[in-house]
Amino acid sequence: MTDFAQRTIDLARQNVAEGGRPFATVIVRNGEILAESANKVAQTGDPTAHAEILAIREACTKLGTEHLVGTTIYVLAHPCPMCLGSLYYCSPDEVVFLTSRDAYEPHYVDDRKYFELATFYDEFGKDWRDRRLPMREETRPAIRTAAVDVYRAWQERNGGQRRATDVPG
């Protein structure tokens, strides 16, 4: 039987040896690896190329669905907010993280203009007006109405339903 936690560590270690960042993800379904990836941000210049995102994309493409119900997802470290959002969205049965931010912080820093590991999660709890990332809400009534009309059109196209999809049990 495969040790999926060890496979996650091996992927991350290999990525570091190749000049990448120390993160990896393995998605398991029915005792088999469905998808896996290391973080590819450094290699691609794509800030969304986190291991979780890449592995989720691969798994969903293979399954032909946005739902990963019935899977366990192994991640090297507690997920960042972007990845956490993606994990919630794809609905795996379980996420197993192998280390915490507190444990790896003495060895890795990824500070950016609006992002520091120590404080970033706090940003989500703030009202959008109080976040460090400058944001503004459109004020033109016609634009605001037109934006909502896109959602109305989607709802009409889907028989009056508000749900994007039926979530598998």
Backbone as JSON Lines, residues from 0, in Angstrom:
{"i":0,"aa":"M","n":[0.84,-1.19,0.0],"ca":[0.0,0.0,0.0],"c":[0.89,1.25,0.0]}
{"i":1,"aa":"T","n":[0.51,2.24,-0.77],"ca":[1.27,3.48,-0.88],"c":[1.09,4.33,0.37]}
{"i":2,"aa":"D","n":[2.16,4.89,0.85],"ca":[2.11,5.86,1.94],"c":[1.95,7.23,1.28]}
{"i":3,"aa":"F","n":[0.72,7.73,1.25],"ca":[0.42,8.96,0.52],"c":[1.05,10.18,1.16]}
{"i":4,"aa":"A","n":[1.19,10.18,2.47],"ca":[1.88,11.27,3.15],"c":[3.34,11.3,2.72]}
{"i":5,"aa":"Q","n":[3.99,10.15,2.69],"ca":[5.38,10.1,2.25],"c":[5.51,10.5,0.78]}
{"i":6,"aa":"R","n":[4.55,10.11,-0.05],"ca":[4.59,10.51,-1.47],"c":[4.52,12.03,-1.58]}
{"i":7,"aa":"T","n":[3.71,12.67,-0.75],"ca":[3.6,14.13,-0.74],"c":[4.94,14.75,-0.37]}
{"i":8,"aa":"I","n":[5.58,14.22,0.66],"ca":[6.9,14.71,1.08],"c":[7.92,14.51,-0.04]}
{"i":9,"aa":"D","n":[7.91,13.36,-0.69],"ca":[8.86,13.08,-1.77],"c":[8.69,14.05,-2.94]}
{"i":10,"aa":"L","n":[7.45,14.36,-3.3],"ca":[7.2,15.33,-4.38],"c":[7.74,16.71,-4.02]}
{"i":11,"aa":"A","n":[7.49,17.13,-2.79],"ca":[7.96,18.45,-2.35],"c":[9.48,18.48,-2.31]}
{"i":12,"aa":"R","n":[10.09,17.43,-1.8],"ca":[11.55,17.36,-1.72],"c":[12.18,17.42,-3.13]}
{"i":13,"aa":"Q","n":[11.59,16.7,-4.05],"ca":[12.08,16.7,-5.44],"c":[11.93,18.09,-6.06]}
{"i":14,"aa":"N","n":[10.81,18.75,-5.77],"ca":[10.59,20.1,-6.29],"c":[11.63,21.08,-5.77]}
{"i":15,"aa":"V","n":[11.97,20.97,-4.5],"ca":[13.01,21.83,-3.92],"c":[14.35,21.55,-4.61]}
{"i":16,"aa":"A","n":[14.67,20.28,-4.81],"ca":[15.93,19.92,-5.46],"c":[16.01,20.47,-6.88]}
{"i":17,"aa":"E","n":[14.85,20.66,-7.51],"ca":[14.81,21.19,-8.88],"c":[14.63,22.71,-8.92]}
{"i":18,"aa":"G","n":[14.7,23.37,-7.75],"ca":[14.61,24.82,-7.71],"c":[13.22,25.37,-7.43]}
{"i":19,"aa":"G","n":[12.26,24.49,-7.14],"ca":[10.9,24.93,-6.85],"c":[10.69,25.18,-5.37]}
{"i":20,"aa":"R","n":[9.47,25.46,-5.02],"ca":[9.11,25.76,-3.63],"c":[8.67,24.49,-2.9]}
{"i":21,"aa":"P","n":[8.76,24.51,-1.57],"ca":[8.54,23.3,-0.77],"c":[7.08,22.97,-0.47]}
{"i":22,"aa":"F","n":[6.32,22.71,-1.52],"ca":[4.91,22.36,-1.32],"c":[4.52,21.28,-2.33]}
{"i":23,"aa":"A","n":[3.63,20.38,-1.92],"ca":[3.14,19.34,-2.81],"c":[1.77,18.86,-2.34]}
{"i":24,"aa":"T","n":[1.04,18.25,-3.27],"ca":[-0.3,17.73,-2.99],"c":[-0.49,16.41,-3.7]}
{"i":25,"aa":"V","n":[-1.14,15.47,-3.02],"ca":[-1.51,14.18,-3.59],"c":[-3.0,13.97,-3.31]}
{"i":26,"aa":"I","n":[-3.75,13.67,-4.36],"ca":[-5.19,13.42,-4.23],"c":[-5.43,11.93,-4.43]}
{"i":27,"aa":"V","n":[-6.1,11.34,-3.45],"ca":[-6.3,9.89,-3.42],"c":[-7.79,9.58,-3.49]}
{"i":28,"aa":"R","n":[-8.1,8.58,-4.31],"ca":[-9.49,8.09,-4.42],"c":[-9.43,6.57,-4.51]}
{"i":29,"aa":"N","n":[-10.21,5.93,-3.67],"ca":[-10.26,4.46,-3.65],"c":[-8.88,3.83,-3.5]}
{"i":30,"aa":"G","n":[-8.04,4.44,-2.66],"ca":[-6.72,3.89,-2.37],"c":[-5.69,4.07,-3.47]}
{"i":31,"aa":"E","n":[-6.02,4.86,-4.5],"ca":[-5.1,5.1,-5.62],"c":[-4.88,6.6,-5.79]}
{"i":32,"aa":"I","n":[-3.7,6.97,-6.27],"ca":[-3.43,8.38,-6.55],"c":[-4.21,8.78,-7.8]}
{"i":33,"aa":"L","n":[-5.08,9.75,-7.63],"ca":[-5.87,10.29,-8.73],"c":[-5.11,11.41,-9.44]}
{"i":34,"aa":"A","n":[-4.44,12.25,-8.64],"ca":[-3.67,13.37,-9.18],"c":[-2.65,13.8,-8.14]}
{"i":35,"aa":"E","n":[-1.58,14.41,-8.62],"ca":[-0.56,14.92,-7.7],"c":[0.18,16.04,-8.39]}
{"i":36,"aa":"S","n":[0.73,16.93,-7.58],"ca":[1.54,18.01,-8.13],"c":[2.38,18.64,-7.03]}
{"i":37,"aa":"A","n":[3.49,19.18,-7.46],"ca":[4.27,20.06,-6.6],"c":[3.88,21.49,-6.96]}
{"i":38,"aa":"N","n":[4.28,22.42,-6.14],"ca":[4.08,23.85,-6.4],"c":[4.94,24.22,-7.61]}
{"i":39,"aa":"K","n":[4.36,24.93,-8.58],"ca":[5.09,25.3,-9.8],"c":[5.15,26.81,-10.01]}
{"i":40,"aa":"V","n":[4.96,27.58,-8.95],"ca":[4.98,29.04,-9.06],"c":[6.33,29.52,-9.57]}
{"i":41,"aa":"A","n":[7.41,29.07,-8.96],"ca":[8.76,29.53,-9.35],"c":[9.08,29.13,-10.79]}
{"i":42,"aa":"Q","n":[8.64,27.95,-11.18],"ca":[8.96,27.44,-12.52],"c":[8.14,28.13,-13.61]}
{"i":43,"aa":"T","n":[6.91,28.54,-13.29],"ca":[6.01,29.07,-14.32],"c":[5.8,30.58,-14.25]}
{"i":44,"aa":"G","n":[6.12,31.18,-13.11],"ca":[5.81,32.6,-12.94],"c":[4.32,32.83,-12.75]}
{"i":45,"aa":"D","n":[3.57,31.78,-12.49],"ca":[2.12,31.86,-12.3],"c":[1.83,31.79,-10.8]}
{"i":46,"aa":"P","n":[1.35,32.89,-10.2],"ca":[1.12,32.88,-8.75],"c":[-0.01,31.96,-8.32]}
{"i":47,"aa":"T","n":[-0.78,31.43,-9.26],"ca":[-1.84,30.5,-8.89],"c":[-1.4,29.04,-9.04]}
{"i":48,"aa":"A","n":[-0.17,28.79,-9.43],"ca":[0.3,27.42,-9.68],"c":[0.72,26.72,-8.4]}
{"i":49,"aa":"H","n":[-0.11,26.83,-7.37],"ca":[0.14,26.13,-6.12],"c":[-0.15,24.65,-6.32]}
{"i":50,"aa":"A","n":[0.48,23.83,-5.52],"ca":[0.33,22.38,-5.66],"c":[-1.12,21.95,-5.56]}
{"i":51,"aa":"E","n":[-1.85,22.5,-4.59],"ca":[-3.25,22.12,-4.42],"c":[-4.07,22.46,-5.67]}
{"i":52,"aa":"I","n":[-3.88,23.66,-6.19],"ca":[-4.64,24.11,-7.35],"c":[-4.35,23.2,-8.55]}
{"i":53,"aa":"L","n":[-3.08,22.95,-8.81],"ca":[-2.7,22.12,-9.96],"c":[-3.24,20.69,-9.83]}
{"i":54,"aa":"A","n":[-3.14,20.12,-8.65],"ca":[-3.63,18.75,-8.45],"c":[-5.16,18.7,-8.54]}
{"i":55,"aa":"I","n":[-5.83,19.69,-7.99],"ca":[-7.3,19.75,-8.09],"c":[-7.72,19.85,-9.55]}
{"i":56,"aa":"R","n":[-7.05,20.71,-10.31],"ca":[-7.38,20.83,-11.75],"c":[-7.23,19.48,-12.46]}
{"i":57,"aa":"E","n":[-6.13,18.8,-12.2],"ca":[-5.88,17.51,-12.84],"c":[-6.95,16.49,-12.45]}
{"i":58,"aa":"A","n":[-7.26,16.41,-11.17],"ca":[-8.24,15.43,-10.7],"c":[-9.63,15.73,-11.27]}
{"i":59,"aa":"C","n":[-10.03,16.97,-11.26],"ca":[-11.35,17.33,-11.77],"c":[-11.44,17.08,-13.27]}
{"i":60,"aa":"T","n":[-10.38,17.35,-13.99],"ca":[-10.36,17.07,-15.43],"c":[-10.5,15.57,-15.68]}
{"i":61,"aa":"K","n":[-9.76,14.78,-14.93],"ca":[-9.85,13.31,-15.08],"c":[-11.26,12.81,-14.8]}
{"i":62,"aa":"L","n":[-11.9,13.36,-13.77],"ca":[-13.22,12.88,-13.37],"c":[-14.36,13.56,-14.14]}
{"i":63,"aa":"G","n":[-14.06,14.68,-14.8],"ca":[-15.09,15.4,-15.53],"c":[-16.1,16.08,-14.64]}
{"i":64,"aa":"T","n":[-15.65,16.53,-13.47],"ca":[-16.53,17.18,-12.51],"c":[-15.72,18.15,-11.66]}
{"i":65,"aa":"E","n":[-16.42,19.09,-11.07],"ca":[-15.77,20.02,-10.14],"c":[-15.8,19.52,-8.71]}
{"i":66,"aa":"H","n":[-16.39,18.35,-8.51],"ca":[-16.55,17.79,-7.17],"c":[-15.55,16.65,-6.93]}
{"i":67,"aa":"L","n":[-14.85,16.72,-5.83],"ca":[-13.91,15.66,-5.46],"c":[-14.4,14.89,-4.23]}
{"i":68,"aa":"V","n":[-15.71,14.76,-4.12],"ca":[-16.31,13.93,-3.08],"c":[-15.75,12.52,-3.25]}
{"i":69,"aa":"G","n":[-15.4,11.9,-2.14],"ca":[-14.85,10.55,-2.2],"c":[-13.33,10.53,-2.27]}
{"i":70,"aa":"T","n":[-12.71,11.69,-2.11],"ca":[-11.25,11.75,-2.14],"c":[-10.7,12.21,-0.8]}
{"i":71,"aa":"T","n":[-9.43,11.89,-0.61],"ca":[-8.64,12.45,0.48],"c":[-7.5,13.21,-0.18]}
{"i":72,"aa":"I","n":[-7.26,14.43,0.28],"ca":[-6.22,15.26,-0.31],"c":[-5.13,15.49,0.73]}
{"i":73,"aa":"Y","n":[-3.92,15.08,0.38],"ca":[-2.74,15.26,1.24],"c":[-2.0,16.5,0.76]}
{"i":74,"aa":"V","n":[-1.71,17.42,1.7],"ca":[-0.94,18.62,1.38],"c":[0.23,18.71,2.36]}
{"i":75,"aa":"L","n":[1.35,19.18,1.86],"ca":[2.54,19.22,2.72],"c":[2.33,20.15,3.91]}
{"i":76,"aa":"A","n":[1.72,21.3,3.66],"ca":[1.54,22.28,4.74],"c":[0.09,22.74,4.78]}
{"i":77,"aa":"H","n":[-0.3,23.26,5.92],"ca":[-1.64,23.84,6.04],"c":[-1.85,24.78,4.86]}
{"i":78,"aa":"P","n":[-2.97,24.65,4.14],"ca":[-3.14,25.41,2.9],"c":[-3.27,26.91,3.1]}
{"i":79,"aa":"C","n":[-2.77,27.64,2.09],"ca":[-2.93,29.09,2.07],"c":[-4.41,29.4,1.8]}
{"i":80,"aa":"P","n":[-4.83,30.63,1.95],"ca":[-6.25,30.97,1.75],"c":[-6.77,30.64,0.35]}
{"i":81,"aa":"M","n":[-5.98,30.86,-0.69],"ca":[-6.43,30.54,-2.05],"c":[-6.69,29.04,-2.17]}
{"i":82,"aa":"C","n":[-5.76,28.25,-1.69],"ca":[-5.9,26.8,-1.77],"c":[-7.0,26.3,-0.86]}
{"i":83,"aa":"L","n":[-7.12,26.89,0.31],"ca":[-8.19,26.51,1.22],"c":[-9.55,26.74,0.58]}
{"i":84,"aa":"G","n":[-9.7,27.88,-0.09],"ca":[-10.94,28.15,-0.81],"c":[-11.21,27.11,-1.87]}
{"i":85,"aa":"S","n":[-10.18,26.72,-2.61],"ca":[-10.34,25.7,-3.65],"c":[-10.69,24.35,-3.06]}
{"i":86,"aa":"L","n":[-10.1,24.05,-1.92],"ca":[-10.4,22.78,-1.25],"c":[-11.86,22.75,-0.78]}
{"i":87,"aa":"Y","n":[-12.33,23.83,-0.21],"ca":[-13.73,23.9,0.17],"c":[-14.62,23.73,-1.06]}
{"i":88,"aa":"Y","n":[-14.25,24.38,-2.13],"ca":[-15.08,24.39,-3.33],"c":[-15.2,23.0,-3.96]}
{"i":89,"aa":"C","n":[-14.14,22.21,-3.93],"ca":[-14.19,20.9,-4.59],"c":[-14.7,19.79,-3.66]}
{"i":90,"aa":"S","n":[-14.83,20.05,-2.39],"ca":[-15.5,19.16,-1.43],"c":[-14.92,17.76,-1.3]}
{"i":91,"aa":"P","n":[-13.63,17.62,-1.0],"ca":[-13.12,16.27,-0.73],"c":[-13.68,15.77,0.59]}
{"i":92,"aa":"D","n":[-13.53,14.47,0.81],"ca":[-13.98,13.91,2.09],"c":[-13.09,14.38,3.23]}
{"i":93,"aa":"E","n":[-11.8,14.58,2.93],"ca":[-10.85,14.94,3.99],"c":[-9.62,15.58,3.37]}
{"i":94,"aa":"V","n":[-9.03,16.52,4.11],"ca":[-7.74,17.1,3.77],"c":[-6.78,16.78,4.91]}
{"i":95,"aa":"V","n":[-5.64,16.23,4.57],"ca":[-4.62,15.89,5.56],"c":[-3.42,16.79,5.3]}
{"i":96,"aa":"F","n":[-3.11,17.69,6.26],"ca":[-1.91,18.5,6.1],"c":[-0.82,17.95,7.0]}
{"i":97,"aa":"L","n":[0.4,17.93,6.46],"ca":[1.5,17.24,7.13],"c":[2.3,18.12,8.07]}
{"i":98,"aa":"T","n":[2.18,19.43,7.93],"ca":[2.84,20.34,8.85],"c":[2.05,21.64,8.93]}
{"i":99,"aa":"S","n":[2.23,22.35,10.01],"ca":[1.54,23.62,10.22],"c":[2.42,24.79,9.78]}
{"i":100,"aa":"R","n":[1.79,25.92,9.58],"ca":[2.54,27.15,9.25],"c":[3.52,27.48,10.38]}
{"i":101,"aa":"D","n":[3.09,27.3,11.62],"ca":[3.98,27.6,12.75],"c":[5.23,26.74,12.72]}
{"i":102,"aa":"A","n":[5.09,25.49,12.32],"ca":[6.24,24.58,12.31],"c":[7.22,24.9,11.18]}
{"i":103,"aa":"Y","n":[6.71,25.31,10.01],"ca":[7.65,25.56,8.9],"c":[8.09,27.02,8.79]}
{"i":104,"aa":"E","n":[7.43,27.92,9.48],"ca":[7.74,29.36,9.38],"c":[9.2,29.7,9.66]}
{"i":105,"aa":"P","n":[9.88,29.04,10.61],"ca":[11.3,29.38,10.83],"c":[12.19,29.05,9.63]}
{"i":106,"aa":"H","n":[11.66,28.3,8.67],"ca":[12.47,27.83,7.55],"c":[12.02,28.37,6.2]}
{"i":107,"aa":"Y","n":[10.88,29.08,6.16],"ca":[10.33,29.53,4.88],"c":[9.52,30.79,5.08]}
{"i":108,"aa":"V","n":[9.78,31.8,4.27],"ca":[9.01,33.04,4.3],"c":[8.6,33.38,2.88]}
{"i":109,"aa":"D","n":[7.37,33.8,2.71],"ca":[6.87,34.2,1.4],"c":[6.11,35.51,1.56]}
{"i":110,"aa":"D","n":[6.83,36.55,1.95],"ca":[6.2,37.85,2.15],"c":[6.04,38.56,0.82]}
{"i":111,"aa":"R","n":[4.89,39.14,0.65],"ca":[4.57,39.91,-0.55],"c":[3.95,41.22,-0.11]}
{"i":112,"aa":"K","n":[3.6,42.05,-1.05],"ca":[3.08,43.36,-0.72],"c":[1.89,43.3,0.24]}
{"i":113,"aa":"Y","n":[0.95,42.41,0.0],"ca":[-0.25,42.32,0.84],"c":[-0.36,40.99,1.57]}
{"i":114,"aa":"F","n":[0.68,40.19,1.53],"ca":[0.58,38.82,2.03],"c":[1.76,38.5,2.93]}
{"i":115,"aa":"E","n":[1.48,38.2,4.16],"ca":[2.45,37.62,5.08],"c":[1.75,36.44,5.75]}
{"i":116,"aa":"L","n":[2.44,35.33,5.85],"ca":[1.81,34.14,6.41],"c":[1.22,34.4,7.79]}
{"i":117,"aa":"A","n":[1.91,35.2,8.6],"ca":[1.49,35.39,9.98],"c":[0.18,36.17,10.11]}
{"i":118,"aa":"T","n":[-0.16,37.0,9.12],"ca":[-1.32,37.88,9.27],"c":[-2.38,37.72,8.19]}
{"i":119,"aa":"F","n":[-2.1,36.96,7.15],"ca":[-2.99,36.96,6.0],"c":[-4.38,36.44,6.3]}
{"i":120,"aa":"Y","n":[-4.51,35.41,7.12],"ca":[-5.83,34.88,7.41],"c":[-6.72,35.92,8.08]}
{"i":121,"aa":"D","n":[-6.14,36.81,8.85],"ca":[-6.91,37.85,9.5],"c":[-7.59,38.78,8.49]}
{"i":122,"aa":"E","n":[-6.99,38.93,7.32],"ca":[-7.55,39.81,6.29],"c":[-8.94,39.36,5.86]}
{"i":123,"aa":"F","n":[-9.21,38.07,5.87],"ca":[-10.5,37.57,5.4],"c":[-11.64,37.96,6.32]}
{"i":124,"aa":"G","n":[-11.36,38.09,7.6],"ca":[-12.4,38.45,8.55],"c":[-12.76,39.92,8.53]}
{"i":125,"aa":"K","n":[-11.96,40.72,7.87],"ca":[-12.19,42.16,7.84],"c":[-13.23,42.52,6.78]}
{"i":126,"aa":"D","n":[-13.94,43.6,7.01],"ca":[-14.78,44.18,5.99],"c":[-13.88,44.56,4.81]}
{"i":127,"aa":"W","n":[-14.36,44.46,3.59],"ca":[-13.52,44.73,2.42],"c":[-12.89,46.12,2.45]}
{"i":128,"aa":"R","n":[-13.54,47.05,3.11],"ca":[-13.02,48.43,3.19],"c":[-11.77,48.53,4.08]}
{"i":129,"aa":"D","n":[-11.59,47.54,4.97],"ca":[-10.5,47.58,5.93],"c":[-9.32,46.69,5.57]}
{"i":130,"aa":"R","n":[-9.38,46.01,4.44],"ca":[-8.29,45.12,4.04],"c":[-7.11,45.92,3.51]}
{"i":131,"aa":"R","n":[-5.95,45.31,3.6],"ca":[-4.73,45.95,3.11],"c":[-4.73,46.12,1.61]}
{"i":132,"aa":"L","n":[-5.31,45.17,0.89],"ca":[-5.4,45.27,-0.56],"c":[-6.46,46.31,-0.9]}
{"i":133,"aa":"P","n":[-6.08,47.37,-1.58],"ca":[-7.07,48.41,-1.91],"c":[-8.19,47.84,-2.79]}
{"i":134,"aa":"M","n":[-9.41,48.06,-2.36],"ca":[-10.57,47.59,-3.09],"c":[-11.6,48.71,-3.13]}
{"i":135,"aa":"R","n":[-12.41,48.71,-4.17],"ca":[-13.52,49.64,-4.21],"c":[-14.69,48.99,-4.91]}
{"i":136,"aa":"E","n":[-15.86,49.38,-4.5],"ca":[-17.07,48.85,-5.11],"c":[-17.53,49.83,-6.17]}
{"i":137,"aa":"E","n":[-17.93,49.31,-7.32],"ca":[-18.45,50.15,-8.39],"c":[-19.67,50.9,-7.89]}
{"i":138,"aa":"T","n":[-19.76,52.18,-8.23],"ca":[-20.87,53.0,-7.72],"c":[-21.91,53.34,-8.78]}
{"i":139,"aa":"R","n":[-21.61,53.13,-10.05],"ca":[-22.58,53.48,-11.09],"c":[-23.74,52.49,-11.07]}
{"i":140,"aa":"P","n":[-24.95,52.99,-10.84],"ca":[-26.12,52.11,-10.73],"c":[-26.33,51.22,-11.97]}
{"i":141,"aa":"A","n":[-26.15,51.75,-13.15],"ca":[-26.38,50.97,-14.37],"c":[-25.41,49.79,-14.45]}
{"i":142,"aa":"I","n":[-24.18,50.0,-14.06],"ca":[-23.17,48.93,-14.08],"c":[-23.5,47.89,-13.02]}
{"i":143,"aa":"R","n":[-23.87,48.34,-11.84],"ca":[-24.22,47.4,-10.77],"c":[-25.42,46.54,-11.17]}
{"i":144,"aa":"T","n":[-26.42,47.16,-11.79],"ca":[-27.6,46.42,-12.25],"c":[-27.21,45.44,-13.35]}
{"i":145,"aa":"A","n":[-26.38,45.88,-14.3],"ca":[-25.96,45.0,-15.4],"c":[-25.18,43.8,-14.87]}
{"i":146,"aa":"A","n":[-24.4,44.0,-13.82],"ca":[-23.64,42.9,-13.24],"c":[-24.58,41.86,-12.64]}
{"i":147,"aa":"V","n":[-25.59,42.3,-11.92],"ca":[-26.56,41.38,-11.33],"c":[-27.37,40.7,-12.43]}
{"i":148,"aa":"D","n":[-27.61,41.41,-13.55],"ca":[-28.36,40.82,-14.66],"c":[-27.66,39.58,-15.24]}
{"i":149,"aa":"V","n":[-26.35,39.53,-15.17],"ca":[-25.62,38.34,-15.62],"c":[-26.06,37.13,-14.8]}
{"i":150,"aa":"Y","n":[-26.23,37.31,-13.49],"ca":[-26.67,36.23,-12.61],"c":[-28.13,35.88,-12.87]}
{"i":151,"aa":"R","n":[-28.94,36.87,-13.15],"ca":[-30.35,36.6,-13.48],"c":[-30.43,35.76,-14.75]}
{"i":152,"aa":"A","n":[-29.63,36.1,-15.75],"ca":[-29.62,35.35,-17.0],"c":[-29.17,33.91,-16.76]}
{"i":153,"aa":"W","n":[-28.17,33.74,-15.9],"ca":[-27.7,32.39,-15.57],"c":[-28.81,31.6,-14.9]}
{"i":154,"aa":"Q","n":[-29.51,32.23,-13.96],"ca":[-30.6,31.55,-13.25],"c":[-31.71,31.16,-14.22]}
{"i":155,"aa":"E","n":[-32.06,32.06,-15.14],"ca":[-33.09,31.75,-16.13],"c":[-32.65,30.59,-17.02]}
{"i":156,"aa":"R","n":[-31.41,30.6,-17.44],"ca":[-30.88,29.54,-18.3],"c":[-30.91,28.18,-17.59]}
{"i":157,"aa":"N","n":[-30.87,28.21,-16.28],"ca":[-30.85,26.98,-15.49],"c":[-32.2,26.69,-14.84]}
{"i":158,"aa":"G","n":[-33.26,27.05,-15.53],"ca":[-34.61,26.69,-15.08],"c":[-35.03,27.33,-13.78]}
{"i":159,"aa":"G","n":[-34.5,28.49,-13.48],"ca":[-34.87,29.19,-12.26],"c":[-34.13,28.72,-11.02]}
{"i":160,"aa":"Q","n":[-33.23,27.76,-11.19],"ca":[-32.44,27.26,-10.06],"c":[-31.33,28.24,-9.72]}
{"i":161,"aa":"R","n":[-30.99,28.33,-8.46],"ca":[-29.87,29.16,-8.02],"c":[-28.6,28.35,-7.83]}
{"i":162,"aa":"R","n":[-28.7,27.03,-7.8],"ca":[-27.53,26.17,-7.58],"c":[-26.71,26.05,-8.85]}
{"i":163,"aa":"A","n":[-25.4,26.03,-8.68],"ca":[-24.52,25.82,-9.83],"c":[-24.58,24.37,-10.28]}
{"i":164,"aa":"T","n":[-24.58,23.45,-9.34],"ca":[-24.62,22.02,-9.65],"c":[-25.24,21.27,-8.48]}
{"i":165,"aa":"D","n":[-25.6,20.07,-8.75],"ca":[-26.02,19.18,-7.66],"c":[-24.76,18.55,-7.09]}
{"i":166,"aa":"V","n":[-24.59,18.67,-5.8],"ca":[-23.41,18.12,-5.15],"c":[-23.63,16.64,-4.91]}
{"i":167,"aa":"P","n":[-22.7,15.8,-5.38],"ca":[-22.85,14.36,-5.13],"c":[-22.79,14.06,-3.63]}
{"i":168,"aa":"G","n":[-23.48,13.03,-3.22],"ca":[-23.52,12.64,-1.82],"c":[-22.36,11.9,-1.42]}
